[in-house]
């Protein structure tokens, strides 16, 4: 268990509880209030800032993380409700400091513009490709339905995903 944040727990003023979350393969102790969202805990208590708060209402997908391999909206999940589950953030899909093939494809295909939606798009696509190594264009569009990008027409994003599926 990673205990690097235990000394910080003593400094926090928290009338809630200390829970253990499994994030990116590591168990992390964190002090939470019952009302703390998973997004708030990831960003503000664990300094994992890849997931973004775009809307706070579950409409944009910028806060997407994987929960036991499935995409979920971290802004709508309570942190206390995910104890015992495996949480994967965008920071957790690279290995040994090397970007995942999907992250690289997003860069190579110009699918990353402002970057605000990128982590949600990549994590939703990661879940899709884990379940279906050769998705159709329609499957890709369906997997991305909950993710809004205001910079692109989605073509470069879809092309990036298709390039990775063609490598498998």
C-alpha positions in Angstrom: 0.0 0.0 0.0 1.3 3.4 -0.9 1.6 5.3 2.3 3.1 8.5 0.9 0.0 10.4 1.6 -0.6 9.1 5.2 1.2 12.1 6.8 -1.0 14.4 4.8 -4.1 12.7 6.3 -3.1 13.9 9.7 -3.1 17.5 8.5 -6.5 17.3 6.8 -9.6 18.6 8.7 -12.0 15.9 7.8 -15.1 14.8 9.8 -15.6 11.9 7.4 -13.5 8.7 7.1 -10.3 7.3 5.8 -10.9 4.9 2.9 -8.6 2.8 0.7 -8.9 3.2 -3.1 -7.2 1.1 -5.7 -6.1 3.6 -8.3 -3.9 2.7 -11.2 -2.9 -0.5 -9.5 -1.9 1.1 -6.2 -3.8 1.1 -2.9 -4.1 4.7 -1.7 -5.4 5.9 1.7 -7.5 9.0 1.5 -9.6 11.0 3.9 -13.0 11.7 2.4 -16.4 13.1 3.3 -19.4 11.1 2.4 -20.3 13.7 -0.3 -16.9 13.8 -2.0 -17.1 12.7 -5.6 -14.5 10.4 -7.1 -13.4 13.2 -9.4 -12.8 15.6 -6.5 -10.7 12.9 -4.7 -8.7 12.0 -7.7 -7.9 15.6 -8.6 -7.7 17.3 -5.2 -6.5 14.6 -2.9 -4.5 12.3 -5.1 -3.2 14.9 -7.6 -4.4 12.9 -10.6 -5.6 15.7 -12.8 -6.1 13.9 -16.1 -9.9 13.6 -15.5 -11.4 17.0 -15.9 -14.6 18.6 -14.6 -16.3 20.0 -17.7 -20.0 20.1 -16.7 -20.3 18.5 -13.3 -23.6 16.9 -14.4 -22.4 13.8 -16.4 -23.1 15.3 -19.8 -19.6 15.9 -21.3 -17.4 12.9 -20.5 -14.3 14.9 -19.5 -14.3 13.2 -16.1 -14.4 9.6 -17.5 -12.3 7.0 -15.7 -12.4 3.2 -15.8 -14.0 1.4 -12.9 -13.3 -2.3 -13.1 -12.5 -1.7 -16.8 -15.7 0.1 -17.6 -16.0 3.8 -18.4 -17.8 5.8 -15.7 -18.3 9.5 -15.0 -16.2 10.4 -11.9 -18.2 13.6 -11.3 -21.3 11.5 -10.6 -19.6 8.8 -8.5 -19.2 9.1 -4.7 -15.7 8.1 -3.6 -17.0 6.0 -0.8 -19.0 4.0 -3.3 -16.0 2.8 -5.2 -14.0 1.2 -2.4 -13.0 -2.3 -3.4 -13.1 -1.5 -7.1 -10.2 -0.9 -9.5 -10.0 2.7 -10.7 -7.9 3.5 -13.8 -7.2 7.1 -14.8 -5.5 8.4 -17.9 -2.3 8.5 -15.9 -2.6 4.7 -15.3 -2.8 3.4 -18.9 0.8 4.2 -19.8 3.5 1.7 -18.8 7.0 2.5 -17.7 6.8 6.1 -18.8 5.7 5.0 -22.3 2.4 6.2 -23.7 -0.2 3.5 -24.6 -0.6 2.8 -28.3 -4.0 4.6 -28.2 -2.4 7.7 -26.5 0.3 7.7 -29.2 -2.3 7.3 -32.0 -4.3 10.3 -30.7 -1.1 12.4 -30.9 0.0 11.0 -34.3 -3.5 11.6 -35.8 -4.0 15.1 -34.4 -6.9 13.9 -32.3 -5.6 16.0 -29.4 -6.4 19.7 -29.7 -7.1 21.6 -26.5 -6.8 18.3 -24.7 -9.8 18.8 -22.3 -11.8 15.8 -23.6 -8.8 13.6 -24.5 -8.6 11.6 -21.3 -12.3 10.7 -21.5 -12.1 9.9 -25.2 -9.0 7.7 -24.7 -10.4 5.9 -21.7 -13.7 5.2 -23.3 -11.8 3.9 -26.4 -9.5 1.8 -24.2 -12.6 0.1 -22.7 -14.1 -0.4 -26.2 -10.9 -2.0 -27.6 -10.6 -4.3 -24.5 -14.0 -5.6 -25.2 -13.9 -5.5 -29.0 -10.4 -5.6 -30.7 -11.9 -4.8 -34.1 -14.8 -2.4 -33.6 -16.7 -1.0 -36.6 -16.9 2.8 -37.1 -20.4 2.6 -35.7 -19.1 0.8 -32.6 -16.5 3.5 -32.1 -19.1 6.2 -32.4 -21.4 4.4 -29.9 -18.5 4.1 -27.4 -17.8 7.9 -27.7 -21.4 9.0 -27.4 -21.0 10.4 -23.9 -17.9 12.3 -24.7 -18.1 15.9 -26.1 -15.3 17.5 -28.0 -15.8 21.1 -28.9 -12.6 21.4 -31.0 -13.0 18.7 -33.7 -15.5 17.0 -35.9 -14.5 13.7 -34.3 -13.0 12.4 -37.5 -9.4 12.5 -36.3 -10.4 10.9 -33.0 -12.2 8.0 -34.9 -9.2 7.7 -37.2 -6.8 7.4 -34.3 -8.9 4.6 -32.7 -9.2 2.8 -36.0 -5.4 2.9 -36.5 -5.0 1.1 -33.2 -7.6 -1.5 -33.9 -5.8 -2.2 -37.2 -2.6 -3.0 -35.3 -4.1 -5.8 -33.3 
